[in-house]
């Protein structure tokens, strides 16, 4: 199992990584630059081919991250897209021989005010 932590890299850095020709496939990817439109080149997403694309973005951030077109790109690649802006802290557990466990804190410790009202 592998995780690729990209930080705030953008398209130019992604292209440079791809140009090296090294294998960069990863089971879990922390989506570059919070899912901005200046990152996640289609070729980069294809080369990484993540099962989980974790998006670290602030709730209602002024930049509009993650961008809808970037979310669609990862959806098209078949990656699950847990998001910190919607789910709170995201915990990824990698245990040899076991499936990857990804849990959003807001789902693990759900607060009553997130529940739908009773009919």
MMTF fields as JSON, N, C-alpha, C and O atoms, coordinates in Angstrom:
{
  "mmtfVersion": "1.0.0",
  "mmtfProducer": "UNKNOWN",
  "numBonds": 475,
  "numAtoms": 476,
  "numGroups": 119,
  "numChains": 1,
  "numModels": 1,
  "chainsPerModel": [1],
  "groupsPerChain": [119],
  "chainIdList": ["A"],
  "bondAtomList": [4, 2, 8, 6, 12, 10, 16, 14, 20, 18, 24, 22, 28, 26, 32, 30, 36, 34, 40, 38, 44, 42, 48, 46, 52, 50, 56, 54, 60, 58, 64, 62, 68, 66, 72, 70, 76, 74, 80, 78, 84, 82, 88, 86, 92, 90, 96, 94, 100, 98, 104, 102, 108, 106, 112, 110, 116, 114, 120, 118, 124, 122, 128, 126, 132, 130, 136, 134, 140, 138, 144, 142, 148, 146, 152, 150, 156, 154, 160, 158, 164, 162, 168, 166, 172, 170, 176, 174, 180, 178, 184, 182, 188, 186, 192, 190, 196, 194, 200, 198, 204, 202, 208, 206, 212, 210, 216, 214, 220, 218, 224, 222, 228, 226, 232, 230, 236, 234, 240, 238, 244, 242, 248, 246, 252, 250, 256, 254, 260, 258, 264, 262, 268, 266, 272, 270, 276, 274, 280, 278, 284, 282, 288, 286, 292, 290, 296, 294, 300, 298, 304, 302, 308, 306, 312, 310, 316, 314, 320, 318, 324, 322, 328, 326, 332, 330, 336, 334, 340, 338, 344, 342, 348, 346, 352, 350, 356, 354, 360, 358, 364, 362, 368, 366, 372, 370, 376, 374, 380, 378, 384, 382, 388, 386, 392, 390, 396, 394, 400, 398, 404, 402, 408, 406, 412, 410, 416, 414, 420, 418, 424, 422, 428, 426, 432, 430, 436, 434, 440, 438, 444, 442, 448, 446, 452, 450, 456, 454, 460, 458, 464, 462, 468, 466, 472, 470],
  "bondOrderList": [1, 1, 1, 1, 1, 1, 1, 1, 1, 1, 1, 1, 1, 1, 1, 1, 1, 1, 1, 1, 1, 1, 1, 1, 1, 1, 1, 1, 1, 1, 1, 1, 1, 1, 1, 1, 1, 1, 1, 1, 1, 1, 1, 1, 1, 1, 1, 1, 1, 1, 1, 1, 1, 1, 1, 1, 1, 1, 1, 1, 1, 1, 1, 1, 1, 1, 1, 1, 1, 1, 1, 1, 1, 1, 1, 1, 1, 1, 1, 1, 1, 1, 1, 1, 1, 1, 1, 1, 1, 1, 1, 1, 1, 1, 1, 1, 1, 1, 1, 1, 1, 1, 1, 1, 1, 1, 1, 1, 1, 1, 1, 1, 1, 1, 1, 1, 1, 1],
  "groupList": [{"groupName": "UNK", "atomNameList": ["N", "CA", "C", "O"], "elementList": ["N", "C", "C", "O"], "formalChargeList": [0, 0, 0, 0], "bondAtomList": [1, 0, 2, 1, 3, 2], "bondOrderList": [1, 1, 2], "singleLetterCode": "X", "chemCompType": "L-PEPTIDE LINKING"}],
  "groupTypeList": [0, 0, 0, 0, 0, 0, 0, 0, 0, 0, 0, 0, 0, 0, 0, 0, 0, 0, 0, 0, 0, 0, 0, 0, 0, 0, 0, 0, 0, 0, 0, 0, 0, 0, 0, 0, 0, 0, 0, 0, 0, 0, 0, 0, 0, 0, 0, 0, 0, 0, 0, 0, 0, 0, 0, 0, 0, 0, 0, 0, 0, 0, 0, 0, 0, 0, 0, 0, 0, 0, 0, 0, 0, 0, 0, 0, 0, 0, 0, 0, 0, 0, 0, 0, 0, 0, 0, 0, 0, 0, 0, 0, 0, 0, 0, 0, 0, 0, 0, 0, 0, 0, 0, 0, 0, 0, 0, 0, 0, 0, 0, 0, 0, 0, 0, 0, 0, 0, 0],
  "groupIdList": [1, 2, 3, 4, 5, 6, 7, 8, 9, 10, 11, 12, 13, 14, 15, 16, 17, 18, 19, 20, 21, 22, 23, 24, 25, 26, 27, 28, 29, 30, 31, 32, 33, 34, 35, 36, 37, 38, 39, 40, 41, 42, 43, 44, 45, 46, 47, 48, 49, 50, 51, 52, 53, 54, 55, 56, 57, 58, 59, 60, 61, 62, 63, 64, 65, 66, 67, 68, 69, 70, 71, 72, 73, 74, 75, 76, 77, 78, 79, 80, 81, 82, 83, 84, 85, 86, 87, 88, 89, 90, 91, 92, 93, 94, 95, 96, 97, 98, 99, 100, 101, 102, 103, 104, 105, 106, 107, 108, 109, 110, 111, 112, 113, 114, 115, 116, 117, 118, 119],
  "secStructList": [7, 7, 3, 3, 3, 7, 6, 6, 7, 7, 2, 2, 2, 2, 2, 2, 2, 2, 2, 6, 6, 7, 7, 7, 7, 7, 1, 3, 3, 3, 7, 4, 4, 4, 4, 7, 6, 6, 1, 7, 7, 2, 2, 2, 2, 2, 2, 2, 7, 7, 1, 3, 3, 3, 5, 7, 7, 7, 6, 6, 7, 6, 6, 7, 7, 1, 7, 2, 2, 2, 2, 2, 2, 2, 2, 2, 6, 6, 7, 5, 7, 7, 5, 2, 2, 2, 2, 1, 1, 3, 3, 3, 3, 7, 7, 6, 6, 1, 7, 7, 3, 3, 3, 3, 2, 2, 2, 2, 6, 7, 7, 4, 4, 4, 1, 7, 7, 7, 7],
  "xCoordList": [0.841, 0.0, 0.886, 1.979, 0.379, 1.184, 0.316, -0.86, 0.939, 0.29, 1.198, 2.414, 0.597, 1.352, 0.867, -0.296, 1.79, 1.497, 2.054, 3.268, 1.184, 1.612, 1.756, 2.412, 1.163, 1.241, 0.57, -0.486, 1.178, 0.591, 1.167, 1.197, 1.624, 2.153, 1.047, -0.135, 1.458, 0.514, 0.923, 1.82, 0.281, 0.449, 1.914, 2.331, 2.69, 4.088, 4.879, 5.66, 4.675, 5.371, 4.88, 5.672, 3.577, 3.036, 3.656, 4.039, 3.755, 4.349, 5.81, 6.283, 6.519, 7.927, 8.048, 8.923, 7.171, 7.174, 6.891, 7.558, 5.902, 5.565, 6.714, 6.948, 7.434, 8.542, 9.683, 10.459, 9.795, 10.848, 10.631, 11.571, 9.377, 9.072, 9.051, 9.03, 9.054, 9.013, 7.577, 6.648, 7.41, 6.08, 5.636, 6.354, 4.466, 3.959, 2.586, 1.892, 2.203, 0.901, 0.835, 1.813, -0.332, -0.523, -1.963, -2.881, -2.15, -3.5, -4.263, -5.464, -3.546, -4.15, -3.347, -2.118, -4.058, -3.437, -4.053, -5.277, -3.221, -3.725, -3.713, -2.652, -4.894, -5.07, -4.233, -4.272, -3.47, -2.621, -3.401, -4.506, -2.808, -3.274, -4.768, -5.464, -5.245, -6.613, -7.694, -8.859, -7.301, -8.277, -8.485, -9.568, -7.465, -7.574, -7.547, -7.144, -7.985, -7.983, -6.567, -6.376, -5.577, -4.19, -3.415, -2.187, -4.139, -3.476, -4.308, -5.366, -3.816, -4.505, -4.678, -5.785, -3.553, -3.578, -4.176, -3.947, -4.933, -5.49, -4.417, -4.647, -3.259, -2.184, -1.643, -1.27, -1.597, -1.129, -2.11, -1.71, -3.4, -4.432, -4.364, -4.459, -4.202, -4.121, -2.877, -2.945, -1.758, -0.512, -0.581, -0.078, -1.192, -1.308, -2.379, -2.189, -3.5, -4.607, -4.993, -4.978, -5.339, -5.621, -6.977, -7.913, -7.073, -8.369, -9.094, -10.321, -8.304, -8.838, -8.091, -6.861, -8.825, -8.252, -8.737, -9.836, -7.923, -8.301, -8.129, -7.062, -9.204, -9.189, -9.18, -10.141, -8.079, -7.919, -8.243, -7.423, -9.451, -9.89, -10.729, -11.426, -10.658, -11.432, -12.895, -13.213, -13.762, -15.193, -15.479, -15.033, -16.219, -16.611, -15.421, -15.532, -14.283, -13.099, -13.32, -14.097, -12.657, -12.873, -12.365, -12.668, -11.595, -11.043, -11.948, -11.725, -12.963, -13.86, -13.262, -13.678, -12.273, -11.663, -12.527, -13.115, -12.618, -12.127, -13.028, -14.238, -12.436, -13.169, -13.985, -13.517, -15.188, -16.043, -15.391, -15.574, -14.634, -13.994, -12.908, -12.647, -12.282, -11.265, -11.94, -11.475, -13.027, -13.797, -14.255, -14.178, -14.725, -15.184, -14.038, -14.227, -12.86, -11.69, -11.363, -11.075, -11.407, -11.134, -12.29, -12.069, -13.505, -14.665, -14.537, -14.774, -14.166, -13.982, -12.887, -12.954, -11.89, -10.796, -11.211, -10.457, -12.408, -12.906, -12.438, -12.551, -11.912, -11.401, -12.508, -13.297, -12.557, -13.407, -12.794, -11.574, -13.624, -13.142, -13.559, -14.401, -12.983, -13.294, -12.745, -11.649, -13.538, -13.195, -13.236, -14.172, -12.209, -12.185, -13.215, -13.706, -13.556, -14.544, -15.93, -16.746, -16.204, -17.506, -17.482, -18.44, -16.39, -16.34, -15.485, -15.4, -14.842, -13.917, -12.617, -12.276, -11.903, -10.631, -10.845, -11.827, -9.926, -9.985, -8.862, -7.696, -9.211, -8.219, -8.104, -9.1, -6.88, -6.607, -5.771, -4.703, -6.26, -5.534, -5.089, -5.9, -3.786, -3.194, -2.655, -1.728, -3.231, -2.799, -2.554, -3.453, -1.341, -0.996, -2.013, -2.412, -2.431, -3.368, -4.821, -5.704, -5.088, -6.454, -6.818, -5.933, -8.115, -8.516, -8.166, -8.105, -7.943, -7.673, -8.937, -10.034, -8.767, -9.896, -9.801, -8.82, -10.823, -10.869, -12.125, -13.237, -11.936, -13.058, -13.038, -11.999, -14.193, -14.351, -14.813, -15.743, -14.173, -14.468, -15.932, -16.521, -16.52, -17.919, -18.872, -20.002, -18.444, -19.26, -19.004, -19.929, -17.756, -17.396, -18.062, -18.591, -18.034, -18.603, -19.693, -19.604, -20.702, -21.77, -22.493, -22.819, -22.736, -23.441, -24.931, -25.33, -25.727, -27.169, -27.679, -28.686, -27.015, -27.524, -27.281, -27.759, -26.538, -26.401, -27.495, -27.653, -28.259, -29.333, -30.514, -30.794, -31.192, -32.409, -33.511, -33.565, -34.383, -35.475, -36.414, -36.616, -36.98, -37.934, -39.234, -39.636, -39.881, -41.179, -42.28, -43.427],
  "yCoordList": [-1.171, 0.0, 1.234, 1.246, 2.27, 3.482, 4.73, 4.717, 5.813, 7.105, 8.134, 8.123, 9.015, 10.094, 11.412, 11.787, 12.111, 13.402, 14.486, 14.577, 15.3, 16.242, 17.676, 18.475, 18.02, 19.404, 20.348, 20.035, 21.498, 22.537, 22.541, 23.592, 21.403, 21.406, 21.754, 21.525, 22.31, 22.669, 21.968, 21.125, 22.301, 21.594, 21.493, 20.444, 22.552, 22.522, 21.451, 20.714, 21.368, 20.342, 18.949, 18.01, 18.811, 17.512, 17.075, 15.916, 18.001, 17.683, 17.275, 16.369, 17.947, 17.6, 16.189, 15.418, 15.867, 14.522, 13.481, 12.449, 13.756, 12.813, 12.654, 11.556, 13.74, 13.707, 12.813, 12.322, 12.598, 11.719, 10.27, 9.476, 9.932, 8.579, 7.526, 6.331, 7.944, 6.988, 6.606, 7.372, 5.422, 4.971, 5.781, 5.853, 6.381, 7.18, 6.7, 7.405, 5.52, 4.991, 4.92, 4.57, 5.258, 5.223, 4.85, 5.216, 4.13, 3.757, 4.967, 5.106, 5.841, 7.032, 8.244, 8.254, 9.257, 10.509, 11.651, 11.761, 12.507, 13.763, 14.704, 15.062, 15.096, 15.846, 17.118, 17.873, 17.355, 18.542, 19.85, 19.994, 20.777, 22.162, 22.274, 23.117, 21.419, 21.485, 21.287, 21.616, 20.746, 20.555, 21.802, 22.005, 22.644, 23.867, 23.524, 22.429, 24.481, 24.256, 24.282, 23.936, 24.685, 24.749, 23.472, 23.448, 22.417, 21.151, 19.98, 20.164, 18.773, 17.533, 17.399, 17.204, 17.508, 17.27, 15.895, 14.966, 15.743, 14.421, 13.326, 12.21, 13.637, 12.641, 12.286, 11.138, 13.25, 13.007, 12.099, 11.13, 12.422, 11.6, 10.172, 9.214, 10.029, 8.696, 7.946, 6.745, 8.629, 7.975, 7.53, 6.462, 8.334, 7.971, 6.906, 5.956, 7.06, 6.102, 5.707, 4.526, 6.702, 6.402, 5.746, 5.97, 4.942, 4.408, 5.467, 5.566, 6.256, 7.329, 8.615, 8.643, 9.668, 10.987, 11.895, 12.446, 12.045, 12.817, 14.299, 14.745, 15.052, 16.477, 17.266, 17.237, 17.973, 18.798, 20.239, 20.938, 20.666, 22.022, 22.545, 21.784, 23.836, 24.455, 24.623, 24.856, 24.505, 24.669, 26.075, 27.062, 26.159, 27.422, 28.362, 29.566, 27.812, 28.639, 29.611, 29.328, 30.724, 31.786, 31.453, 32.172, 30.373, 29.999, 29.033, 28.768, 28.511, 27.559, 26.174, 25.415, 25.847, 24.512, 23.504, 23.836, 22.327, 21.823, 22.267, 22.426, 22.459, 22.893, 21.723, 20.584, 21.987, 20.909, 20.081, 18.865, 20.732, 19.992, 19.042, 18.008, 19.392, 18.515, 17.337, 16.203, 17.595, 16.499, 15.524, 14.309, 16.048, 15.199, 14.372, 13.215, 14.962, 14.248, 13.019, 11.949, 13.172, 12.038, 11.035, 9.831, 11.524, 10.623, 9.767, 8.559, 10.386, 9.657, 8.595, 7.545, 8.876, 7.916, 6.809, 5.861, 6.924, 5.882, 6.002, 5.048, 7.163, 7.353, 7.846, 8.716, 7.286, 7.83, 9.169, 9.326, 10.14, 11.487, 12.025, 12.919, 11.496, 12.056, 13.474, 13.763, 14.368, 15.786, 16.31, 16.033, 17.073, 17.641, 18.747, 18.961, 19.456, 20.529, 19.989, 20.686, 18.772, 18.158, 17.158, 17.07, 16.407, 15.328, 15.586, 14.734, 16.744, 17.005, 16.248, 15.915, 15.982, 15.267, 13.916, 13.225, 13.55, 12.274, 11.394, 11.787, 10.213, 9.267, 8.114, 7.483, 7.845, 6.735, 5.722, 6.051, 4.484, 3.426, 2.39, 1.818, 2.16, 1.17, 0.031, 0.219, -1.136, -2.317, -3.419, -3.78, -3.953, -4.997, -6.12, -6.644, -6.488, -7.586, -7.213, -8.059, -5.97, -5.512, -4.421, -3.747, -4.242, -3.127, -1.787, -1.683, -0.787, 0.551, 1.067, 0.974, 1.608, 2.138, 3.655, 4.219, 4.316, 5.773, 6.219, 5.831, 7.042, 7.47, 8.993, 9.589, 9.607, 11.043, 11.232, 10.566, 12.125, 12.352, 12.71, 12.266, 13.489, 13.877, 12.696, 12.747, 11.657, 10.439, 9.53, 8.897, 9.462, 8.611, 9.1, 8.304, 10.404, 10.98, 11.978, 13.173, 11.459, 12.301, 13.056, 12.474, 14.326, 15.173, 15.18, 15.03, 15.349, 15.28, 16.323, 16.091, 17.448, 18.498, 18.178, 18.9, 17.096, 16.64, 15.684, 15.391, 15.186, 14.233, 14.93, 16.097, 14.205, 14.73, 14.778, 13.918, 15.768, 15.819, 14.625, 14.122, 14.185, 13.074, 13.531, 14.685, 12.641, 12.987, 13.041, 13.315],
  "zCoordList": [0.0, 0.0, 0.0, 0.565, -0.651, -0.738, -0.682, -1.046, -0.211, -0.1, -0.767, -0.574, -1.547, -2.177, -1.581, -1.726, -0.905, -0.288, -1.207, -1.394, -1.775, -2.804, -2.335, -3.002, -1.208, -0.742, -1.722, -2.272, -1.939, -2.799, -4.208, -4.848, -4.71, -6.071, -7.058, -6.803, -8.185, -9.235, -10.516, -10.5, -11.619, -12.888, -13.335, -13.825, -13.177, -13.624, -12.873, -13.476, -11.567, -10.773, -11.132, -11.212, -11.35, -11.76, -13.082, -13.238, -14.034, -15.34, -15.189, -15.874, -14.292, -14.043, -13.463, -13.859, -12.534, -11.944, -13.023, -13.088, -13.866, -14.941, -15.929, -16.434, -16.21, -17.159, -16.688, -17.508, -15.395, -14.864, -15.267, -15.296, -15.578, -16.036, -14.951, -15.25, -13.701, -12.598, -12.29, -12.545, -11.744, -11.337, -10.119, -9.122, -10.203, -9.08, -8.618, -7.885, -9.041, -8.629, -7.11, -6.45, -6.565, -5.118, -4.811, -5.545, -3.735, -3.308, -2.781, -3.008, -2.072, -1.484, -1.953, -1.887, -2.424, -2.858, -2.083, -2.007, -1.504, -0.977, -2.176, -2.687, -2.616, -3.857, -3.829, -2.858, -4.91, -4.96, -4.821, -5.344, -4.115, -3.97, -3.676, -4.242, -2.791, -2.261, -3.32, -3.095, -4.48, -5.557, -6.391, -6.942, -6.493, -7.288, -8.776, -9.168, -9.598, -11.047, -11.628, -12.794, -10.835, -11.32, -11.009, -11.084, -10.661, -10.328, -10.828, -11.431, -10.568, -10.94, -12.448, -12.948, -13.163, -14.608, -14.884, -14.11, -15.961, -16.274, -16.335, -15.87, -16.901, -16.988, -15.606, -15.364, -14.71, -13.346, -12.613, -11.968, -12.716, -12.071, -12.607, -11.84, -13.913, -14.521, -14.045, -13.786, -13.928, -13.505, -12.042, -11.693, -11.202, -9.785, -9.603, -8.845, -10.292, -10.26, -8.831, -8.485, -8.0, -6.595, -6.382, -7.15, -5.341, -4.915, -4.083, -4.108, -3.343, -2.515, -2.851, -2.836, -3.149, -3.405, -2.271, -2.339, -1.245, -0.061, -0.364, -0.787, -0.14, -0.452, 0.846, 1.615, 1.075, 2.27, 1.885, 1.29, 2.236, 1.914, 3.065, 3.735, 3.288, 4.351, 3.958, 2.792, 4.923, 4.711, 4.192, 4.778, 3.099, 2.471, 2.269, 2.504, 1.834, 1.627, 0.471, -0.44, 0.505, -0.48, -1.873, -2.825, -2.015, -3.308, -4.068, -5.249, -3.396, -4.043, -4.221, -5.096, -3.376, -3.445, -2.718, -1.689, -3.201, -4.477, -5.627, -5.459, -6.768, -7.95, -8.506, -8.488, -8.994, -9.514, -10.616, -10.67, -11.491, -12.589, -12.08, -12.695, -10.963, -10.377, -9.684, -9.796, -8.973, -8.366, -9.451, -9.268, -10.569, -11.674, -12.246, -12.62, -12.314, -12.845, -11.994, -12.53, -10.675, -9.795, -9.803, -9.68, -9.947, -10.046, -11.297, -11.255, -12.4, -13.658, -13.53, -14.169, -12.707, -12.478, -11.513, -11.295, -10.935, -10.037, -8.603, -7.833, -8.229, -6.868, -5.936, -6.303, -4.738, -3.689, -3.296, -3.349, -2.901, -2.659, -1.288, -1.211, -0.211, 1.103, 1.196, 0.716, 1.834, 1.872, 3.297, 4.047, 3.662, 5.002, 5.168, 6.276, 4.096, 4.227, 4.53, 5.132, 4.129, 4.379, 5.533, 6.301, 5.652, 6.641, 7.851, 8.735, 7.92, 9.018, 8.788, 7.653, 9.858, 9.751, 9.08, 9.351, 8.212, 7.509, 8.047, 8.025, 8.526, 9.014, 8.029, 7.677, 7.589, 6.677, 7.438, 7.956, 7.505, 8.2, 7.186, 6.458, 7.153, 6.26, 7.111, 7.899, 6.951, 7.683, 6.668, 5.909, 6.651, 5.695, 5.653, 6.692, 4.455, 4.278, 4.527, 4.383, 4.895, 5.164, 4.159, 3.632, 3.889, 3.027, 3.687, 4.912, 2.873, 3.389, 4.067, 3.518, 5.262, 6.018, 6.024, 6.51, 5.482, 5.442, 6.178, 5.821, 7.213, 8.045, 8.176, 8.461, 7.964, 8.2, 9.637, 10.092, 10.334, 11.752, 11.983, 12.968, 11.109, 11.3, 11.133, 11.618, 10.469, 10.373, 11.568, 12.078, 12.014, 13.146, 14.425, 15.202, 14.637, 15.863, 15.466, 15.747, 14.817, 14.29, 15.412, 16.447, 15.206, 16.157, 15.845, 14.691, 16.847, 16.657, 15.667, 14.999, 15.562, 14.672, 13.201, 12.326, 12.914, 11.53, 11.133, 9.948, 12.094, 11.796, 11.151, 11.424, 10.304, 9.696, 10.748, 11.626, 10.667, 11.652, 11.488, 10.383, 12.605, 12.572, 11.932, 12.083, 11.228, 10.601, 11.609, 11.257]
}
